[in-house]
Structure formats: structure tokens, C-alpha cells
């Protein structure tokens, strides 16, 4: 067994460095000159965006929710720095949504089967949920409102007048996914059902925006979706990514700067297409080239949508930010010495015996040369409230006997089984599995026989 020594820390410990680190936005070959331009651009755009805040804490054009989302995702320390104007902005965010909810329905429930007032669109409601999630709110109990549940209820009305594009639909799916809630299979099928033979997911749009947002939504739900539709989701993502690549122009852009930012964010999530294959450097540079001396990208709307992309952030990543706010914080291993690299691993725990139980996915940073067993030991040592396991040993190696207090039961033939991301049993045990970056493994408690 390799000797691995590491201490597990909260990712929040590194919040400042992560928020400002764009050195690998286009992979390991990101030019130093581009990194310097990005750091300067982000600072200027953030300052300009904060300067647009009004005296009551809001932003013009009813864009408080989008502005707060952009600033917080760009810099995870933004809200926690306790600046009075920032606290006022988040309080204004709460007031705005409460006013919208009250206006739409005087009772405690919104949209009980039908929309009484369509002024609060699903897209607007989704952005409120994103912004609240980013600023440490419990969106499942926002003054008595379960926002993800309300979003999913509204998604069932798709499509209808005023709610008939996949941009809104995917944005809502991302809001639910980032809240840590399970996406219903029906909703996933609806989004995939909008894909045409060219791979695009849109209502005959002349822009790649809908497809880009759909890719991010499908990537977000992929790790937690039911195994029997994983293949369908994976294929839809691959086809959509190929469709996005067809939009790229000679200068590296994907149309206007807003569309380019969205496609860049979507392709950042790709497991199939490395940054150099879609000319990431040229794409990012095409956005930087249109920034004004003031720091804006022409107007408020463009700036607040472009800013997170320049920081290497995308919509599907929100649930991994601000871990100190979450019930299931992400645990990270610090980087090892420079002669060793680190990876990110997704470890899902699920109980198939109790059919109503929810799966939990842990996100771990680990040494590249560590076995799955060693990584699990490090996670166990980090915080046993989040993850703990017991194991036995045989001539075949180590085997799991208990995870988070749920023990194997030989009398009932209930055992912990290790699956890969496709839902198949692994061919080797955890001692002989050395995860690669971005891989997922699933420990499932299953009844045999």
C-alpha cells in the first residue's frame, strides 16, 4: 500500500485562493499573459458591478439576484466579508423575493396547480434561488417556502405560453440541482426530449444559449440521476457538446460575448473535449477584447452574465461553493508537494434497501497516487459526522462492512457493493482502484439473492 499522509480541510479554508485562481481556466497550458488579463478584467468588472448598486441595496433593472449571484460565484468571500453594502444587498434580495411570492399568491403556497399571476417567471424565480443558495440561505425553508419543490412543481407545466424555452427550463433544473435536491426523471426526460438531430436543445433558437444551459443542467444532474437513464443523459450531453462546437467562429467566439460566455461555461464541464480542442484561449480572449475602460462589458446585463465565466465558474458548480453553508460540506485534501498531483473524486453513498432514502455525494480532493481505500480513510479521518466507514480484511484485500452506521447484514443478505459511474460492479476491490480526476464511484447498500 502506498504511504499517503494528508490532512483533510474544509474547502472554505482556501476560499480566497480558489475564487481568484484562474491560472488553469484553459487547462495547464493557459498562457500567463491571459491569466494576467483575466485577473485585471475580473477586478475591474467586479468593481464596476458593485458601483451600480443603488442606495436601497438593490441593482437597477430588477437585476439584484443576478448581480449577487455573479459577484458571489466569482469570489466566494464576497458575502462573508461583512461589508455593509453587501449585507444590505442580500437583505434586499430577500425582500424582493418575499414581495414577489406575496404578490403571486396570498397563501403560503405558490402555483397550486396553476399560475395565478405570471409576473414571476420561472427564469426569474430560478435566479432568486441561485442567489440565495450562493449566500448561505436554506432554500428548502425560505420563510416557510420550499423553493426547489416549488420550482419542480412549476417545471411540470412546461411548455406553455410564457414558459416555452429550454434556457428557462435548464436554469430551473440547475437551481434544484444546486440545492442538493433530486431531479425527477420526468424533468430530465423533458429536457433531453428537446434535442434535435443536430444535437441542439432549443426551440429553433438562432443562438447557442439554450443548448449551453442545457449541457450545464445535464452535467449537474448526471452524478445523482438514476442509473437506468445515465446512458441517455451521457449521450445527450455528448451530442449537445458537439453541436456547441459547430457554433465557434474564426476568432474563437461563439457569437456575441454573452453567448460565448455561456458556451465557455458549458464546455468547462466537458469530460470529452479538452480546452485546446475548442480553442479556449481564443474564446476567452474574444470576451476580454470587448470590455470597456469602465470595466463593464457594454451594459449591466452583459457584465453580470459574463463575469462568472471569466473566473472559471459555471452554473452547475454552485453547489460546490461556500461549503460552510451546506449541510454536507465538501471536504478537500490539500495539495501534496509539487512532484505529486491531486485529483477530484465523487463518492456517492446510496441505500437500495430503503427505497425512499436519498443518495449523498461527497466531493473529495485526493492524491493522484492514492487508492480508493486510502482516500476513504482520509475522508473518515477528516470528519466522521460527514463520512465514516468500517472494514474487514481478507486474502482478497479490504472490504466494507459499514458506512455511516449502516452495517452489512449477512442474515438478510444486505451488503455494501462498489459500483462505477455506469452503475456496474467494479472488477477489482477498493485496494486496487486508483481513481482518475473527475471519476465517480458509488457505494450502494443492496439486498442480494
N, C-alpha and C positions, 0 to 999 in steps of 0.2 A: 504494500500500500504506500502511496506517495505521502510524504510528510507535508501537511498543509497547516500552516499556522496563520490564523487571521482572527480578527475581532469583528463582530457584526455591529454596525452602527445604523441609526436611522438615516435615511437619505436626506432628511431635513438638515442634518449636520453640514451637508455640502451645498445647501440651497444657493448661496451666493455664487459659488463657482459654477454650478450647473447652469444657472439661469443666464450667465454671461459667457459661457464657453461655446463658441461657435467654430472652434478650430477644426472640427471634423464634420461640418454641416454637409459637405460634399464628399465625405469619406476621408481616408487617410491622406489622400493626395490634394486636399483642399489648399490652394495657393495661399501663402502668407499674406500677400497683398489683398486678396479677397477677404480674409479674416479681419484685417485691419479696417477695411472699408465697412464691413458689416458691423463691427463694434462701434465705429463712429456713427454709422447710419442709425443703429438701434438707439443709441443715446440721444441723438437729435430728434428722431421721430417720437420717442417716449416723452421727451421734454415738451415738444410741440403739442402732443396729445394731452398731456396734463395741463398745459396752459389754456386749453379750450374749455376747461371745467368752469361752470358758472358759479355764482355766489351761493346758490342753494345746494351745491354739491353735485348737481346733475351735469350732463353734457348736452349740447344742442341737438336738435333734430331727433329727440327721443332715443338717443344712442348711448345712454348711461350703461346699459347692460353690456353692449358690445365693447365699449371703451374699457370698462373694468375687466372684462374677460381678456382683452388684448394685453392690457398692462400687467395683469397678474400672471398670465401664462408666459409672457416674455421674461418676467422677473418674479420668481416665486417669493421674494422678500417684499414685494411691493406693498401688500396689505399689512404685513406683520411689522412694518417699520413704525407704525403708530402715528404717522403724520396726520394732523387734524383734518386736512382736506381729503385725505384718503378715507378716513373713518366716516367723514360726512358723506362722501360719495357712495360708500357701501350702505349707509343708512338710507340714503335717497333711493338706492336700488330697491331696498325692502319696501319703502313707502310706495314706490311706483307700482310694484307688482301687487301689493295688497290693494291698492286702488283699482287696478285692472281686474283683479279677482272679484272685488266687491261690485264693480260695475257690470261684470258679466253675469253674476249670479248672487243674489242677496242671501242665499242659503250658504251652508258650509261646503257645498259640493258644486263643482263646475261641470258643465256639459253632461247632465244626467240623461244620456241617450240622444240628446240633440243640442245644437248650439242655439242659445237664446240671443246672443249678441256676438257677431263675428268680428268685432273690432280687435280682439286679442287673437291674432293669428297664431297658428302652430309654430311658425318660424320665430315670431317674437317671444312666445312662451318658452320655446327651446333655448333661446339666448338667455332669458332670465335664469333658467335652470343651470345653464353652463356657468354663468357669472356667480350664482350663489354657491355652486359646487366649488368653484375656484377660490372662494373667500370663506371656506370653512363652515358653511351652513349645512344643517341636516335637511336636505331637500325632501326627505320622506316625511318630515314633520315641520313644514314651514308654517308656523302659526295654525297648526291643525290641518294643513293641506299636504297630501302626499303627491308631490309634483310629478315624479316618474310614473305613478299609477294613472294620474290624470292625463299625462302625455300618451300613454299606451291606449287609454280608452278613446282618446281623440284620433289616434292613428287608425283605429278600426273604421273610421268614417271615410277613409281615403279610397278613391278620389271623389271629390265633389267640387262644386263651384267655390273658387277662392282657395282651394287646397288641392291642387292637381299637378304639382311638380315634385320631382324626386329630390330636389335640393332641400325643400322643407321637410320632406319625409325622412331623409337620411340625417338631417340635422336633429330631428326629434329622436331618432334611434340612437344617435351619439349621446344625446343628453341622458337618455335612460341608461345606456351602457356605462357612461362615465359616472353614473350614480351608484354603480355596483349592482344594478338590478338585472335580472334575467330578461332577455328579449324573447318575446313569444315567437314560436316557429312561424306562425301565420304571418307576422310582420316581416320576418326575414324573407319569406317566400314572395311577399308582395313586392319588395324592393328588387329582388332578383328577377321577378316576372316582368319588370320594366326594361330588361336588357334586350336590345335588338340583335340582329345577326352580325352587326359590326362590332358588338361588344359594348356599345354606349348604353347608358341607363339614363334616359331623358325623354321628355315629351317633345320631341322634334326640336330641341334647342340648337341654336347656332353657336353655342359656346360649350366648352368642356366642363363648366362649373358643376352641373348636376352629377355627371359621371365621377368627377373628382371627389365630391362629397360622399357619393355612394360607396366609393372604394374605401374611404376612411371609416365609414359606418360598418361595412362588412369586415374590415380588418379588426375593428374594435370588438365585434361580437364573435369573431371566429374562435377565440380561445375558450369561450364559455358556451358556445352553441352545442346543441345536442349532436352526438357523434353521427347519427344517421343522416344528417344533412351537411356535415363538414365538407364532404367532397363537392357537393353542389355549390357551397359558398366559395370554396377554394377555386373552382373552375370559373365562377362568375368574376372573382377578383382578377384572375389572370387575364381573362378576355377584356375586362374593363381597362386594365393597365395598358394592354396593347392598343386599345382604342385611344387612350390618352396620348400615347407616344406619337400617334398619327397627327396630332394637333401641333406638334412642335414646328416652329418656323426656323428659317436660316439663322436668325440672330439668337436662337436658343429659347426665345419666349414661347408661350402657348396662347398668344393673343394679347389682350390688354393686361396691364400689370396685376389687376385683381384676379383674373383667370389664371395667370401664370403662377401667382402665389398659391392658389388652391391646388393646382396640379403638382407643384413642387411639394406641397404638404402631403398630397396623396401618394406620390412616388417615394417620399421618405419612408413610408410604411412598407414598401415593396420588399418581398423576400426574393423575387425573381430578377429584378432589374437594379443593378448597382448604379451608383450616381454617375459614373463615367459613361454608362450606356445611354443615358438620357441627357448627357451634357449639362449636368447640374450646375457647374461653374458658370456656363453661358446663361443659363436660365436665371440664376440669382443675379448675375451682373446686369441682365436686361431690366430687372426690377430696380436695382440701385441707380441705374442711369436716369430714371425719371424722377428721382427725389428732388424736391425743391430746396433752395437755400434755407428756407424756413425750417426744414426738417419734415415737412408733410410730403405726401405723395399726390398732391393736387387738391385734395379735399378731405374732409373728416372721414367719410365712409371708406375711401380707398386706404387711408392711413391705418385705421383701426383693424382692417382686414388683412393688410399686408404685414404689419409689424410682427405678429407671432411667427410667420413663415421665415422671416429674416433671422429669428432667434432659433430656428430649427424645431419649432413646436408645431404640432398639428392637433386637430380636433379630437382624434382618438387617443391622445396621450394624456388628456386632462385627469383621468382617474389615477394616474401615477404621480401627480404633482401634489405638493402640500401634504405629505403623508401623515404629519402630526394631526391633521384634521380628521383622518379617516379612522373608522372602527378597526380596519385591518390594514395597518400601515405597511408600506413597502420596506423591507429590510435589505440593506446593501452591505456587501463586503467592501472594505477599502481596497484601492488598487495595491497590487503587490509591487515589488521592485521592478524597474524598467525592463529587466530581462524576462519578465513574465507578463502576459496579457490577461485581461479579465473579460468575462462574458456576462450576458444577462440571460437568466433561465426562468421559465414559467413553470411552476409546480402546482398542479391542481389537485385538490382533495375532494372526493365525492363519495357519497353513500348511496349505493344502488338498492340496498335492502329497505331503507326508509325512503319510499318513492317521493315523498313531499319535501325531502331535505334539499338544501341548496348547496351547490358546489362553491368552493372557495379557491381562488387562485392567488398564490404568492409569487411575487416578483423578486428574484434574488440575483445579486451580482456575485460572481464567484471566480476563483482562479481557473484559467483555461485548462490546466493540467489536473484538475480535481475530479474524482469520480462522483457519481450521483450520491453515493453513500456518504462521502466526505462532506459534500455540500449540505446534505441533510443534517449531518452532525453539527455543522457550523450554524445552521438556522436554528436548530434545537438549543444550542448554547446561547444564542442571541437573545431569545425571548420566548419562554415556554408558554406564555399566555397566547402567543400567536401560532406557534408550531412546536409540537413535541412528539416524539415517537420512541417506541421501544423495539428492540430487535433481538433475534436469536442468531445463532451461528451453526452452520453445518459444514460438511465436506464440500458443499456447493458454494459456500460463502454466506454472507449475511442475508437475513430475510426479516421483513417487518412483521411484528406481532401486534402493534398498537399504534394508532395515530390519533393525537388529540383526545386520548382517553377511550377511543373506540377499539376494543380488542378483538382479535380473531377468536372465533368460537368453533372449535373442532366438532363439538356435539351437534351443532346446527349447520356445519359446513359453510360458515361465513369466514371469508379470508380477504386479506388485502392483496390486490393484484396490481401489477405495474403495466401501464399502457403507454404507447407512444401517442403522438398528436393525432394520428389517424384512428385511434381507438382500438388498435391491435395490441395484443400481448407482446411485450418485448422479448426478443430471442435470448437475451442474457440478463443476468441479475444486476442489481444496482452497483455492485463492486466493479463490474466490467463495463459500465456505461460512463463515457466521458462526454458530457453534453457540449454541443457547439452553441455559439451565440444565437439567441433567439429561439432555441428549441423549447418544446413543451413536453412535459411528462405528466402522467395522470396516475395518482394512487386512487384506486376505486375499491370500495368495500362491497364484495359481491357474494351472493349465495351460489354455491356450486352444487351440482348434482340434481 
